[in-house]
Amino acid sequence: MTDMYFSTPASREIHDERPGSGAAGVSDPDPGQSARPSGGSPDPVRALIAEWEMQQDAYVAKRAERFGIVLDAIQYAKPGVTTILDAAGGLGSFSRLILERFPEVRVVTLDYDPALLALARRNLAEFGERSLVVEANLLDPSWPAALEGWLPEVVVSSTALHWLPAGGLVSFYERLARVLPEGALFFNADHLSLGVEGSFFRAVSAADDARQQAAFEDGVLDWDGWWERFSEGGEFDELIAERDARFAAIWEDEARDVSPVFHAESLRVAGFREAGTLWQYFDDYVVYARR
């Protein structure tokens, strides 16, 4: 999820984690590939995770490339990094890519969605003590306590923070600046608003979204369809009900449609010495900041 973090309801980029363009000799990561059963009786949880990745790919045209640019930037700027926080990490798509790319790194996957966290624990179990999955609300100033002493040198988030109310986003950035050591890096990969209604930029971005989402016509589950599939069988009913109760009020909260410029300026005001856009494809961005 997002600051409080979450993965979101029906809308094009509400949940995400994705692979990216690799550095020289490094192929684009694909979280869905690791999630697909390799043979025999399919594991229903692994199948759910694989369907999540396909859904996310259908919503975000350059999801893998977007993930990849962040992974490359971490490799170039922080080759000795030991701990990374995946804020609003959902079921751990981005966390998995990080753990696979950097075998010496520990990753904290933090989210407020109890249902997706249950899947994250399954998704990341193979990484053992290198993976810590924790529940916390990013809108609660006490969220850093959930890190259990794992001090991150890099923080990432993917398709999640756009669901934080503007005021809550600013507060999260202020808290993050206090938690991170000098020189730490932050990356937010997300679908962000820019341009006025009816503008050229809005028009071409919407056209690209429509072309990309044609994948749903080929049978890929959309957001609502995936949650319906997740609800089948009853194993996760209580967690899904708790999730719905937690986010109902948030989804009805103040406007949260803010631009990449708003993110960068909020990060600077919070105490990051540098902030800006690292990557862009129409209205998909990677906003970065250096503490």
Backbone as CSV, one residue per row, in Angstrom:
resi,resn,N_x,N_y,N_z,CA_x,CA_y,CA_z,C_x,C_y,C_z
1,MET,0.852,-1.137,0.000,0.000,0.000,0.000,0.894,1.192,0.000
2,THR,0.525,2.172,0.583,1.320,3.343,0.496,1.743,3.753,1.842
3,ASP,1.882,4.975,2.010,2.374,5.495,3.224,1.797,4.741,4.324
4,MET,0.727,4.671,4.274,0.155,3.764,5.138,0.146,2.649,4.300
5,TYR,0.624,2.595,3.611,0.690,2.252,2.317,-0.212,1.232,1.847
6,PHE,-0.488,1.382,0.636,-1.389,0.405,0.143,-1.250,0.139,-1.303
7,SER,-1.893,-0.870,-1.705,-2.056,-1.202,-3.075,-3.459,-0.776,-3.262
8,THR,-3.915,-0.448,-4.437,-5.160,0.226,-4.484,-6.262,-0.426,-5.232
9,PRO,-7.372,0.266,-5.207,-8.557,-0.192,-5.879,-8.469,0.065,-7.346
10,ALA,-9.630,0.121,-7.946,-9.690,0.146,-9.374,-9.112,1.356,-10.022
11,SER,-7.978,1.283,-10.582,-7.460,2.357,-11.359,-6.155,1.902,-11.893
12,ARG,-5.734,2.500,-12.944,-4.677,1.975,-13.730,-3.388,1.678,-13.010
13,GLU,-2.982,2.395,-12.038,-1.698,2.111,-11.494,-1.700,1.936,-10.028
14,ILE,-2.569,1.301,-9.579,-2.675,1.233,-8.173,-1.869,0.196,-7.503
15,HIS,-1.239,-0.558,-8.132,-0.442,-1.559,-7.466,0.645,-1.804,-8.409
16,ASP,1.803,-1.917,-7.921,2.792,-2.187,-8.883,4.114,-2.517,-8.296
17,GLU,4.834,-3.182,-9.061,6.204,-3.469,-8.812,6.601,-4.068,-10.106
18,ARG,7.681,-3.688,-10.595,7.910,-4.176,-11.898,9.348,-4.280,-12.260
19,PRO,9.696,-5.027,-13.239,11.073,-5.192,-13.634,11.592,-3.984,-14.358
20,GLY,12.808,-4.019,-14.832,13.264,-2.857,-15.515,14.370,-3.131,-16.456
21,SER,14.814,-2.068,-17.118,15.884,-2.212,-18.064,17.146,-2.440,-17.288
22,GLY,17.907,-3.435,-17.640,19.081,-3.761,-16.850,20.294,-2.969,-17.273
23,ALA,21.305,-3.004,-16.422,22.568,-2.383,-16.759,23.209,-3.267,-17.805
24,ALA,24.364,-2.853,-18.278,25.016,-3.624,-19.312,25.123,-5.077,-18.890
25,GLY,24.611,-5.944,-19.730,24.697,-7.362,-19.435,23.662,-7.864,-18.457
26,VAL,22.767,-7.002,-17.981,21.749,-7.403,-17.013,20.376,-7.311,-17.668
27,SER,19.648,-8.409,-17.695,18.344,-8.395,-18.358,17.292,-7.761,-17.468
28,ASP,16.216,-7.294,-18.103,15.117,-6.711,-17.351,14.537,-7.744,-16.401
29,PRO,14.260,-7.341,-15.153,13.696,-8.265,-14.183,12.239,-8.564,-14.472
30,ASP,11.793,-9.735,-14.112,10.404,-10.119,-14.332,9.886,-10.840,-13.102
31,PRO,9.183,-10.115,-12.205,8.697,-10.742,-10.986,7.711,-11.868,-11.262
32,GLY,6.984,-11.795,-12.363,6.011,-12.826,-12.661,6.655,-14.154,-12.999
33,GLN,7.863,-14.111,-13.584,8.532,-15.337,-13.968,8.820,-16.203,-12.753
34,SER,9.278,-15.605,-11.667,9.586,-16.363,-10.462,8.327,-16.922,-9.820
35,ALA,7.190,-16.281,-10.056,5.957,-16.679,-9.388,5.231,-17.807,-10.101
36,ARG,5.601,-18.079,-11.347,4.848,-19.074,-12.091,5.272,-20.490,-11.716
37,PRO,4.322,-21.364,-11.429,4.647,-22.741,-11.083,5.422,-23.397,-12.214
38,SER,6.392,-24.251,-11.872,7.246,-24.853,-12.892,6.755,-26.217,-13.348
39,GLY,5.789,-26.807,-12.692,5.313,-28.108,-13.116,4.561,-28.791,-11.994
40,GLY,3.906,-29.900,-12.312,3.150,-30.612,-11.294,1.887,-29.859,-10.943
41,SER,1.330,-30.165,-9.783,0.110,-29.501,-9.346,0.400,-28.043,-9.036
42,PRO,-0.333,-27.110,-9.632,-0.051,-25.692,-9.400,-0.367,-25.284,-7.966
43,ASP,0.506,-24.500,-7.402,0.299,-23.935,-6.074,-0.656,-22.754,-6.245
44,PRO,-1.840,-22.768,-5.616,-2.801,-21.678,-5.831,-2.273,-20.319,-5.412
45,VAL,-1.426,-20.259,-4.382,-0.873,-18.973,-3.952,0.127,-18.464,-4.981
46,ARG,0.988,-19.358,-5.492,1.929,-18.937,-6.525,1.180,-18.486,-7.776
47,ALA,0.082,-19.170,-8.084,-0.718,-18.778,-9.245,-1.319,-17.390,-9.044
48,LEU,-1.781,-17.097,-7.829,-2.317,-15.767,-7.521,-1.258,-14.692,-7.719
49,ILE,-0.055,-14.984,-7.253,1.035,-14.022,-7.381,1.365,-13.788,-8.853
50,ALA,1.406,-14.858,-9.633,1.683,-14.722,-11.059,0.599,-13.901,-11.754
51,GLU,-0.660,-14.119,-11.366,-1.763,-13.351,-11.960,-1.693,-11.883,-11.554
52,TRP,-1.210,-11.625,-10.340,-0.998,-10.240,-9.907,0.004,-9.550,-10.824
53,GLU,1.109,-10.250,-11.113,2.144,-9.653,-11.949,1.616,-9.371,-13.357
54,MET,0.821,-10.272,-13.891,0.248,-10.036,-15.221,-0.713,-8.856,-15.200
55,GLN,-1.482,-8.740,-14.112,-2.396,-7.621,-13.971,-1.627,-6.305,-13.934
56,GLN,-0.560,-6.278,-13.147,0.235,-5.063,-13.039,0.884,-4.697,-14.367
57,ASP,1.382,-5.697,-15.077,1.969,-5.434,-16.392,0.944,-4.853,-17.351
58,ALA,-0.311,-5.275,-17.210,-1.360,-4.769,-18.088,-1.714,-3.325,-17.769
59,TYR,-1.541,-2.918,-16.517,-1.832,-1.538,-16.140,-0.668,-0.593,-16.460
60,VAL,0.543,-1.088,-16.394,1.729,-0.221,-16.516,2.580,-0.665,-17.696
61,ALA,2.617,0.143,-18.741,3.242,-0.248,-19.999,4.717,-0.600,-19.865
62,LYS,5.470,0.162,-19.124,6.911,-0.037,-19.011,7.297,-0.454,-17.599
63,ARG,6.495,-1.306,-17.014,6.708,-1.676,-15.615,8.101,-2.261,-15.385
64,ALA,8.509,-3.183,-16.241,9.816,-3.819,-16.086,10.939,-2.801,-16.250
65,GLU,10.795,-1.941,-17.236,11.823,-0.922,-17.458,11.905,0.030,-16.279
66,ARG,10.748,0.354,-15.720,10.701,1.255,-14.578,11.396,0.642,-13.368
67,PHE,11.129,-0.637,-13.106,11.829,-1.328,-12.036,13.334,-1.331,-12.305
68,GLY,13.680,-1.639,-13.553,15.088,-1.787,-13.910,15.902,-0.535,-13.727
69,ILE,15.319,0.624,-14.024,16.082,1.867,-13.889,16.410,2.124,-12.427
70,VAL,15.509,1.751,-11.528,15.779,1.911,-10.096,16.859,0.936,-9.652
71,LEU,16.765,-0.312,-10.087,17.776,-1.300,-9.718,19.156,-0.889,-10.214
72,ASP,19.213,-0.367,-11.441,20.494,0.088,-11.980,21.046,1.265,-11.185
73,ALA,20.174,2.209,-10.845,20.618,3.377,-10.085,21.179,2.964,-8.727
74,ILE,20.527,1.993,-8.074,21.033,1.506,-6.791,22.408,0.878,-6.976
75,GLN,22.551,0.081,-8.018,23.833,-0.584,-8.267,24.939,0.428,-8.518
76,TYR,24.640,1.480,-9.283,25.658,2.473,-9.605,26.020,3.355,-8.408
77,ALA,24.988,3.787,-7.662,25.210,4.773,-6.602,25.474,4.159,-5.233
78,LYS,24.967,2.944,-5.002,25.107,2.316,-3.682,25.550,0.853,-3.834
79,PRO,26.712,0.605,-4.423,27.126,-0.779,-4.659,27.311,-1.599,-3.384
80,GLY,27.522,-0.940,-2.253,27.708,-1.666,-0.999,26.498,-1.644,-0.091
81,VAL,25.342,-1.311,-0.634,24.136,-1.206,0.190,23.856,-2.537,0.886
82,THR,23.397,-2.469,2.133,23.097,-3.686,2.883,21.613,-3.845,3.204
83,THR,20.881,-2.721,3.344,19.473,-2.801,3.745,18.629,-1.851,2.915
84,ILE,17.524,-2.368,2.369,16.611,-1.580,1.543,15.195,-1.756,2.083
85,LEU,14.453,-0.666,2.155,13.051,-0.684,2.560,12.166,-0.566,1.324
86,ASP,11.256,-1.494,1.176,10.234,-1.437,0.122,8.956,-0.934,0.791
87,ALA,8.713,0.370,0.694,7.587,1.005,1.380,6.302,0.804,0.587
88,ALA,5.267,0.324,1.259,4.011,-0.020,0.611,4.288,-1.094,-0.418
89,GLY,5.005,-2.107,0.038,5.529,-3.137,-0.859,4.556,-4.196,-1.302
90,GLY,3.307,-4.178,-0.798,2.308,-5.132,-1.258,2.741,-6.571,-1.063
91,LEU,2.589,-7.382,-2.122,2.941,-8.794,-1.994,4.414,-9.077,-2.299
92,GLY,5.215,-8.006,-2.450,6.658,-8.179,-2.528,7.260,-8.303,-3.905
93,SER,6.601,-7.787,-4.935,7.152,-7.880,-6.287,8.508,-7.181,-6.403
94,PHE,8.567,-5.926,-5.953,9.818,-5.173,-6.043,10.851,-5.760,-5.081
95,SER,10.405,-6.170,-3.905,11.311,-6.775,-2.925,12.007,-7.996,-3.515
96,ARG,11.247,-8.824,-4.226,11.830,-10.018,-4.838,12.896,-9.649,-5.856
97,LEU,12.627,-8.657,-6.676,13.600,-8.241,-7.682,14.892,-7.755,-7.025
98,ILE,14.755,-7.019,-5.938,15.924,-6.515,-5.230,16.725,-7.666,-4.630
99,LEU,16.036,-8.586,-3.987,16.711,-9.725,-3.355,17.411,-10.602,-4.385
100,GLU,16.835,-10.723,-5.566,17.465,-11.509,-6.627,18.647,-10.774,-7.242
101,ARG,18.535,-9.476,-7.388,19.604,-8.692,-8.029,20.809,-8.499,-7.109
102,PHE,20.552,-8.325,-5.813,21.618,-8.034,-4.855,21.645,-9.119,-3.768
103,PRO,22.414,-10.166,-3.958,22.390,-11.311,-3.037,22.896,-11.037,-1.633
104,GLU,23.528,-9.889,-1.404,24.019,-9.565,-0.062,23.076,-8.608,0.682
105,VAL,22.033,-8.182,0.033,21.146,-7.157,0.595,20.005,-7.787,1.395
106,ARG,19.600,-7.090,2.470,18.399,-7.435,3.221,17.295,-6.458,2.809
107,VAL,16.068,-6.935,2.738,14.950,-6.086,2.327,13.825,-6.163,3.354
108,VAL,13.348,-4.987,3.767,12.159,-4.904,4.605,10.980,-4.572,3.691
109,THR,9.990,-5.435,3.668,8.779,-5.199,2.886,7.693,-4.749,3.850
110,LEU,7.321,-3.476,3.741,6.387,-2.886,4.688,5.091,-2.510,3.979
111,ASP,3.975,-2.887,4.576,2.681,-2.527,4.002,1.637,-2.536,5.106
112,TYR,0.490,-1.935,4.802,-0.610,-1.883,5.769,-1.745,-2.824,5.380
113,ASP,-1.577,-3.511,4.278,-2.606,-4.403,3.762,-2.335,-5.817,4.275
114,PRO,-3.115,-6.324,5.225,-2.826,-7.640,5.807,-2.987,-8.781,4.811
115,ALA,-3.853,-8.617,3.827,-4.067,-9.680,2.847,-2.861,-9.812,1.914
116,LEU,-2.384,-8.680,1.383,-1.217,-8.740,0.507,0.034,-9.143,1.276
117,LEU,0.130,-8.765,2.534,1.288,-9.165,3.332,1.335,-10.678,3.527
118,ALA,0.173,-11.318,3.623,0.146,-12.777,3.731,0.761,-13.406,2.480
119,LEU,0.463,-12.824,1.315,1.065,-13.315,0.076,2.549,-12.975,0.018
120,ALA,2.924,-11.815,0.544,4.337,-11.427,0.543,5.180,-12.423,1.332
121,ARG,4.659,-12.894,2.452,5.419,-13.850,3.268,5.655,-15.142,2.503
122,ARG,4.681,-15.560,1.712,4.858,-16.750,0.871,5.827,-16.445,-0.281
123,ASN,5.643,-15.291,-0.881,6.426,-14.907,-2.055,7.916,-14.794,-1.742
124,LEU,8.243,-14.360,-0.528,9.629,-14.062,-0.172,10.238,-15.069,0.803
125,ALA,9.503,-16.117,1.124,9.966,-17.069,2.138,11.313,-17.689,1.789
126,GLU,11.574,-17.910,0.518,12.814,-18.577,0.113,14.068,-17.773,0.445
127,PHE,13.915,-16.474,0.721,15.075,-15.632,0.999,15.461,-15.629,2.475
128,GLY,14.688,-16.333,3.276,15.037,-16.527,4.673,15.230,-15.232,5.444
129,GLU,16.339,-15.146,6.187,16.593,-14.006,7.062,16.928,-12.725,6.304
130,ARG,17.102,-12.814,5.003,17.351,-11.603,4.216,16.069,-10.814,3.977
131,SER,14.932,-11.412,4.263,13.639,-10.761,4.039,12.897,-10.587,5.353
132,LEU,12.436,-9.361,5.596,11.602,-9.062,6.754,10.315,-8.437,6.244
133,VAL,9.180,-9.072,6.517,7.874,-8.569,6.080,7.156,-8.021,7.310
134,VAL,6.811,-6.729,7.284,6.218,-6.094,8.454,4.968,-5.306,8.076
135,GLU,4.081,-5.157,9.062,2.838,-4.417,8.873,2.938,-3.078,9.584
136,ALA,2.646,-2.001,8.878,2.658,-0.672,9.480,1.885,0.278,8.576
137,ASN,1.375,1.340,9.189,0.593,2.344,8.484,1.482,3.563,8.264
138,LEU,1.790,3.870,7.036,2.695,4.984,6.745,2.116,6.337,7.136
139,LEU,0.823,6.383,7.374,0.215,7.626,7.834,0.347,7.789,9.347
140,ASP,0.827,6.761,10.015,1.067,6.795,11.450,2.527,7.167,11.679
141,PRO,2.812,8.265,12.381,4.199,8.697,12.575,5.105,7.651,13.218
142,SER,4.510,6.639,13.843,5.323,5.622,14.518,5.751,4.484,13.587
143,TRP,5.462,4.585,12.294,5.761,3.469,11.387,7.226,3.026,11.413
144,PRO,8.225,3.897,11.633,9.617,3.415,11.636,9.895,2.339,12.682
145,ALA,9.083,2.280,13.750,9.300,1.270,14.779,9.133,-0.135,14.222
146,ALA,8.366,-0.273,13.142,8.128,-1.589,12.545,9.372,-2.155,11.864
147,LEU,10.379,-1.326,11.632,11.582,-1.783,10.933,12.447,-2.692,11.797
148,GLU,12.153,-2.759,13.081,12.849,-3.663,14.000,14.364,-3.475,13.986
149,GLY,14.792,-2.223,13.854,16.217,-1.941,13.907,16.948,-2.066,12.587
150,TRP,16.246,-2.480,11.525,16.879,-2.558,10.204,16.903,-1.148,9.601
151,LEU,18.010,-0.474,9.645,18.120,0.902,9.148,18.408,0.897,7.654
152,PRO,17.459,1.336,6.833,17.676,1.293,5.376,18.592,2.412,4.887
153,GLU,19.379,2.073,3.883,20.208,3.071,3.184,19.546,3.475,1.876
154,VAL,18.564,2.684,1.447,17.787,2.967,0.243,16.333,2.628,0.552
155,VAL,15.423,3.477,0.075,13.988,3.220,0.201,13.375,3.273,-1.190
156,VAL,12.558,2.282,-1.519,11.862,2.266,-2.802,10.362,2.135,-2.555
157,SER,9.594,2.558,-3.538,8.149,2.347,-3.507,7.662,2.292,-4.948
158,SER,6.680,1.449,-5.218,6.195,1.281,-6.582,4.675,1.261,-6.637
159,THR,4.127,2.159,-7.417,2.691,2.268,-7.643,1.904,2.159,-6.357
160,ALA,2.186,3.036,-5.427,1.520,2.966,-4.133,1.313,4.333,-3.504
161,LEU,2.333,5.177,-3.502,2.249,6.420,-2.740,1.251,7.412,-3.322
162,HIS,0.801,7.193,-4.540,-0.213,8.094,-5.107,-1.535,7.961,-4.355
163,TRP,-1.656,6.920,-3.524,-2.875,6.756,-2.758,-2.815,7.425,-1.402
164,LEU,-1.721,8.071,-1.092,-1.659,8.834,0.153,-2.272,10.206,-0.065
165,PRO,-3.069,10.686,0.882,-3.548,12.069,0.794,-2.343,13.011,0.749
166,ALA,-2.487,14.155,0.101,-1.362,15.065,-0.072,-0.687,15.417,1.261
167,GLY,-1.486,15.713,2.266,-0.911,16.042,3.562,-0.174,14.869,4.186
168,GLY,-0.745,13.670,4.022,-0.099,12.477,4.550,1.196,12.163,3.828
169,LEU,1.235,12.442,2.523,2.454,12.234,1.747,3.575,13.141,2.245
170,VAL,3.251,14.402,2.476,4.251,15.347,2.982,4.771,14.888,4.343
171,SER,3.868,14.459,5.204,4.273,13.989,6.532,5.159,12.749,6.435
172,PHE,4.825,11.850,5.507,5.651,10.658,5.312,7.055,11.045,4.883
173,TYR,7.179,11.984,3.955,8.499,12.411,3.497,9.295,13.063,4.635
174,GLU,8.614,13.832,5.461,9.303,14.455,6.596,9.829,13.404,7.563
175,ARG,9.009,12.404,7.844,9.427,11.323,8.740,10.559,10.521,8.114
176,LEU,10.466,10.265,6.819,11.495,9.502,6.120,12.847,10.218,6.185
177,ALA,12.827,11.524,6.020,14.069,12.301,6.082,14.729,12.190,7.452
178,ARG,13.914,12.043,8.500,14.486,11.909,9.840,15.079,10.524,10.069
179,VAL,14.500,9.537,9.409,14.929,8.152,9.616,16.204,7.823,8.833
180,LEU,16.327,8.352,7.633,17.416,7.964,6.752,18.729,8.664,7.094
181,PRO,19.843,7.960,6.947,21.153,8.580,7.166,21.528,9.489,5.994
182,GLU,22.485,10.348,6.201,22.955,11.234,5.136,23.479,10.392,3.974
183,GLY,23.089,10.783,2.760,23.517,10.060,1.571,22.567,8.949,1.145
184,ALA,21.562,8.659,1.958,20.590,7.624,1.612,19.774,8.048,0.396
185,LEU,19.212,7.068,-0.309,18.459,7.326,-1.535,17.015,6.876,-1.395
186,PHE,16.127,7.586,-2.097,14.707,7.251,-2.139,14.259,7.256,-3.591
187,PHE,13.458,6.236,-3.959,12.926,6.141,-5.321,11.432,5.835,-5.246
188,ASN,10.636,6.649,-5.936,9.197,6.421,-6.011,8.817,6.215,-7.470
189,ALA,8.472,4.967,-7.831,8.048,4.630,-9.189,6.532,4.607,-9.201
190,ASP,5.922,5.528,-9.960,4.471,5.645,-9.837,3.870,6.339,-11.057
191,HIS,2.561,6.252,-11.118,1.756,6.919,-12.139,1.328,8.255,-11.533
192,LEU,1.834,9.363,-12.086,1.623,10.669,-11.458,0.981,11.647,-12.425
193,SER,0.154,12.499,-11.868,-0.580,13.476,-12.663,0.326,14.632,-13.075
194,LEU,0.148,15.093,-14.298,0.852,16.287,-14.763,0.099,16.824,-15.968
195,GLY,-0.135,18.115,-15.976,-0.834,18.713,-17.103,-2.310,18.899,-16.811
196,VAL,-2.905,19.899,-17.434,-4.305,20.211,-17.189,-5.207,19.343,-18.061
197,GLU,-6.444,19.209,-17.626,-7.419,18.430,-18.379,-7.535,18.989,-19.793
198,GLY,-7.505,18.094,-20.784,-7.617,18.515,-22.171,-6.298,18.876,-22.819
199,SER,-5.210,18.840,-22.070,-3.905,19.184,-22.628,-3.373,18.057,-23.504
200,PHE,-2.388,18.395,-24.330,-1.744,17.396,-25.186,-1.180,16.254,-24.351
201,PHE,-0.505,16.591,-23.253,0.134,15.563,-22.438,-0.893,14.590,-21.866
202,ARG,-1.991,15.133,-21.341,-3.034,14.264,-20.802,-3.607,13.371,-21.901
203,ALA,-3.789,13.931,-23.076,-4.409,13.187,-24.177,-3.534,12.017,-24.618
204,VAL,-2.239,12.260,-24.820,-1.381,11.175,-25.301,-1.140,10.140,-24.198
205,SER,-1.102,10.579,-22.942,-0.946,9.628,-21.836,-2.160,8.707,-21.742
206,ALA,-3.355,9.289,-21.885,-4.583,8.492,-21.827,-4.647,7.518,-23.000
207,ALA,-4.193,7.961,-24.173,-4.203,7.084,-25.339,-3.262,5.903,-25.137
208,ASP,-2.109,6.150,-24.530,-1.173,5.063,-24.273,-1.729,4.098,-23.232
209,ASP,-2.415,4.628,-22.225,-3.046,3.775,-21.219,-4.063,2.843,-21.886
210,ALA,-4.879,3.405,-22.776,-5.915,2.616,-23.436,-5.297,1.515,-24.292
211,ARG,-4.221,1.833,-24.997,-3.547,0.816,-25.816,-2.974,-0.287,-24.933
212,GLN,-2.326,0.102,-23.846,-1.706,-0.868,-22.948,-2.742,-1.807,-22.334
213,GLN,-3.870,-1.250,-21.944,-4.854,-2.047,-21.216,-5.699,-2.947,-22.112
214,ALA,-5.379,-2.965,-23.387,-6.038,-3.924,-24.279,-5.711,-5.351,-23.858
215,ALA,-4.670,-5.521,-23.041,-4.303,-6.855,-22.547,-5.452,-7.495,-21.774
216,PHE,-6.288,-6.680,-21.153,-7.408,-7.235,-20.397,-8.415,-7.933,-21.309
217,GLU,-8.448,-7.517,-22.575,-9.355,-8.158,-23.517,-8.889,-9.570,-23.866
218,ASP,-7.622,-9.862,-23.577,-7.062,-11.183,-23.858,-7.148,-12.115,-22.660
219,GLY,-7.877,-11.699,-21.620,-8.102,-12.587,-20.496,-7.316,-12.296,-19.239
220,VAL,-6.450,-11.282,-19.264,-5.731,-10.914,-18.050,-6.726,-10.339,-17.043
221,LEU,-6.635,-10.758,-15.797,-7.542,-10.261,-14.768,-7.273,-8.794,-14.476
222,ASP,-8.332,-7.985,-14.400,-8.153,-6.600,-13.988,-8.149,-6.552,-12.458
223,TRP,-8.103,-5.332,-11.902,-8.006,-5.174,-10.446,-9.132,-5.893,-9.720
224,ASP,-10.378,-5.624,-10.117,-11.519,-6.248,-9.450,-11.527,-7.761,-9.652
225,GLY,-11.186,-8.196,-10.866,-11.162,-9.628,-11.143,-10.131,-10.364,-10.311
226,TRP,-8.972,-9.715,-10.111,-7.929,-10.370,-9.306,-8.386,-10.518,-7.864
227,TRP,-9.026,-9.482,-7.305,-9.479,-9.581,-5.917,-10.603,-10.604,-5.771
228,GLU,-11.410,-10.752,-6.788,-12.436,-11.800,-6.753,-11.771,-13.180,-6.721
229,ARG,-10.735,-13.344,-7.529,-10.003,-14.612,-7.541,-9.347,-14.866,-6.181
230,PHE,-8.773,-13.830,-5.602,-8.120,-13.937,-4.299,-9.121,-14.375,-3.230
231,SER,-10.363,-13.948,-3.373,-11.392,-14.248,-2.375,-11.926,-15.673,-2.470
232,GLU,-11.659,-16.324,-3.587,-12.174,-17.683,-3.764,-11.505,-18.646,-2.788
233,GLY,-12.251,-19.585,-2.271,-11.684,-20.595,-1.395,-11.793,-20.276,0.075
234,GLY,-11.871,-18.984,0.407,-12.103,-18.593,1.794,-10.894,-18.528,2.687
235,GLU,-9.716,-18.960,2.224,-8.529,-18.989,3.081,-8.152,-17.612,3.610
236,PHE,-8.384,-16.570,2.803,-7.938,-15.236,3.173,-9.094,-14.286,3.481
237,ASP,-10.293,-14.822,3.696,-11.477,-13.980,3.867,-11.328,-12.962,4.989
238,GLU,-10.846,-13.389,6.144,-10.734,-12.477,7.286,-9.733,-11.363,7.000
239,LEU,-8.631,-11.702,6.356,-7.620,-10.691,6.038,-8.145,-9.695,5.002
240,ILE,-8.885,-10.179,4.028,-9.447,-9.288,3.008,-10.495,-8.364,3.628
241,ALA,-11.314,-8.889,4.531,-12.313,-8.056,5.207,-11.638,-6.976,6.043
242,GLU,-10.549,-7.333,6.721,-9.803,-6.352,7.512,-9.193,-5.292,6.606
243,ARG,-8.669,-5.717,5.478,-8.104,-4.777,4.505,-9.156,-3.767,4.046
244,ASP,-10.315,-4.263,3.668,-11.377,-3.385,3.180,-11.786,-2.367,4.243
245,ALA,-11.847,-2.819,5.490,-12.229,-1.910,6.577,-11.170,-0.829,6.780
246,ARG,-9.910,-1.203,6.689,-8.836,-0.235,6.905,-8.809,0.847,5.836
247,PHE,-9.021,0.456,4.591,-8.832,1.402,3.499,-10.076,2.161,3.075
248,ALA,-11.223,1.754,3.569,-12.465,2.428,3.177,-12.393,3.923,3.458
249,ALA,-11.944,4.286,4.650,-11.877,5.699,5.024,-10.806,6.430,4.235
250,ILE,-9.693,5.766,3.967,-8.588,6.407,3.252,-8.991,6.738,1.828
251,TRP,-9.668,5.800,1.166,-10.052,6.020,-0.215,-11.047,7.160,-0.362
252,GLU,-11.715,7.532,0.723,-12.674,8.624,0.665,-12.076,9.926,1.195
253,ASP,-10.805,9.909,1.489,-10.161,11.063,2.102,-9.904,12.160,1.074
254,GLU,-9.134,13.161,1.494,-8.844,14.318,0.660,-8.196,13.946,-0.671
255,ALA,-8.176,14.904,-1.594,-7.601,14.672,-2.912,-6.143,14.249,-2.794
256,ARG,-5.715,13.374,-3.699,-4.351,12.883,-3.663,-3.728,12.905,-5.051
257,ASP,-4.313,13.662,-5.959,-3.835,13.718,-7.340,-2.750,14.787,-7.445
258,VAL,-1.518,14.430,-7.092,-0.438,15.423,-7.075,0.594,15.107,-8.148
259,SER,1.317,16.115,-8.563,2.248,16.004,-9.675,3.631,15.545,-9.220
260,PRO,4.483,15.123,-10.169,5.860,14.792,-9.815,6.612,15.993,-9.252
261,VAL,6.238,17.181,-9.680,6.870,18.394,-9.138,6.534,18.532,-7.652
262,PHE,5.287,18.242,-7.289,4.881,18.288,-5.892,5.713,17.308,-5.071
263,HIS,5.909,16.089,-5.591,6.714,15.094,-4.875,8.141,15.614,-4.661
264,ALA,8.760,16.109,-5.729,10.152,16.563,-5.629,10.295,17.732,-4.662
265,GLU,9.392,18.699,-4.743,9.476,19.849,-3.846,9.217,19.437,-2.402
266,SER,8.283,18.530,-2.194,7.997,18.059,-0.835,9.205,17.340,-0.248
267,LEU,9.913,16.584,-1.057,11.119,15.896,-0.596,12.215,16.884,-0.228
268,ARG,12.379,17.932,-1.029,13.394,18.949,-0.712,13.061,19.666,0.587
269,VAL,11.809,20.054,0.727,11.395,20.749,1.947,11.556,19.838,3.166
270,ALA,11.342,18.536,2.980,11.455,17.587,4.082,12.888,17.423,4.565
271,GLY,13.865,17.772,3.711,15.252,17.660,4.143,16.159,16.889,3.205
272,PHE,15.626,16.441,2.056,16.473,15.784,1.069,17.233,16.845,0.280
273,ARG,18.522,16.643,0.107,19.345,17.683,-0.519,19.143,17.781,-2.032
274,GLU,18.649,16.707,-2.628,18.465,16.667,-4.081,17.235,15.833,-4.391
275,ALA,16.437,16.275,-5.357,15.251,15.515,-5.745,14.849,15.894,-7.161
276,GLY,14.289,14.938,-7.888,13.875,15.223,-9.253,13.342,13.972,-9.923
277,THR,13.257,14.022,-11.266,12.762,12.898,-12.048,13.939,12.120,-12.617
278,LEU,14.001,10.821,-12.313,15.050,9.954,-12.827,14.654,9.334,-14.157
279,TRP,13.353,9.063,-14.323,12.856,8.363,-15.521,11.416,8.750,-15.747
280,GLN,11.001,8.761,-17.039,9.613,9.087,-17.350,9.189,8.393,-18.628
281,TYR,7.971,7.869,-18.639,7.324,7.374,-19.845,5.888,7.879,-19.790
282,PHE,5.559,8.885,-20.592,4.277,9.565,-20.497,4.021,9.949,-19.034
283,ASP,2.931,9.446,-18.405,2.654,9.871,-17.031,3.102,8.851,-15.983
284,ASP,4.027,7.982,-16.361,4.694,7.112,-15.387,6.074,7.682,-15.096
285,TYR,6.416,7.750,-13.824,7.651,8.418,-13.398,8.429,7.582,-12.389
286,VAL,9.717,7.847,-12.325,10.510,7.501,-11.160,11.035,8.819,-10.597
287,VAL,10.533,9.180,-9.432,11.028,10.367,-8.717,12.086,9.868,-7.739
288,TYR,13.223,10.565,-7.697,14.290,10.163,-6.803,14.617,11.284,-5.829
289,ALA,15.277,10.933,-4.740,15.756,11.945,-3.802,16.990,11.409,-3.095
290,ARG,17.896,12.317,-2.751,19.113,11.960,-2.002,19.122,12.745,-0.705
291,ARG,19.268,12.025,0.371,19.259,12.645,1.703,20.528,13.458,1.930
